[in-house]
Amino acid sequence: MKTCRELYEELEYRENTPAKNWAESMARVGRINQIKSEISQQIDVVKHKDAILKMLESSH
């Protein structure tokens, strides 16, 4: 299983690499969604509540 950092790196790469054709575009979108799902499964929102709230407050 990849670490959260590795998943974020792959997500950034996939989002910034354009697809060459329609099939590759569909595969790219599917992989991006899969990566986002894997990241959300690894993050315990209850455990990291304080950090999340702090980030949200600083973004306003």
C-alpha positions as CSV (number, residue, x, y, z in Angstrom):
1,M,0.0,0.0,0.0
2,K,1.3,3.4,-0.9
3,T,1.8,6.1,1.7
4,C,-0.4,9.2,1.7
5,R,2.6,11.2,0.5
6,E,3.2,8.9,-2.4
7,L,-0.5,9.1,-3.3
8,Y,-0.5,12.9,-3.3
9,E,2.6,12.9,-5.5
10,E,0.9,10.5,-8.0
11,L,-2.3,12.6,-7.9
12,E,-0.4,15.7,-8.7
13,Y,1.5,14.0,-11.5
14,R,-1.8,12.5,-13.0
15,E,-3.6,15.9,-12.7
16,N,-0.8,17.7,-14.5
17,T,-0.1,15.2,-17.2
18,P,-2.5,15.6,-20.2
19,A,-4.0,12.6,-21.9
20,K,-3.0,11.8,-25.5
21,N,-6.4,10.3,-26.5
22,W,-9.9,9.6,-25.3
23,A,-9.1,6.2,-23.9
24,E,-6.1,7.5,-22.0
25,S,-8.3,10.4,-20.7
26,M,-10.9,8.0,-19.3
27,A,-8.2,5.9,-17.6
28,R,-6.6,9.0,-16.2
29,V,-9.9,10.3,-14.7
30,G,-10.5,6.8,-13.3
31,R,-7.1,6.7,-11.7
32,I,-7.4,10.2,-10.3
33,N,-10.7,9.2,-8.6
34,Q,-9.1,6.0,-7.3
35,I,-6.2,7.9,-5.8
36,K,-8.6,10.4,-4.1
37,S,-10.5,7.5,-2.6
38,E,-7.3,5.8,-1.4
39,I,-6.2,9.1,0.3
40,S,-9.6,9.6,2.0
41,Q,-9.4,6.0,3.3
42,Q,-6.1,6.7,4.9
43,I,-7.0,10.0,6.6
44,D,-8.7,9.6,10.0
45,V,-10.7,12.8,10.2
46,V,-11.5,12.3,13.9
47,K,-7.9,11.8,14.9
48,H,-6.8,14.8,12.8
49,K,-9.8,17.0,13.7
50,D,-7.7,19.9,15.2
51,A,-5.3,20.1,12.3
52,I,-8.2,20.0,9.8
53,L,-10.1,22.7,11.6
54,K,-6.9,24.8,11.8
55,M,-6.3,24.5,8.1
56,L,-10.0,25.4,7.3
57,E,-9.8,28.5,9.6
58,S,-6.6,29.7,8.0
59,S,-8.1,29.5,4.5
60,H,-10.7,32.1,5.2
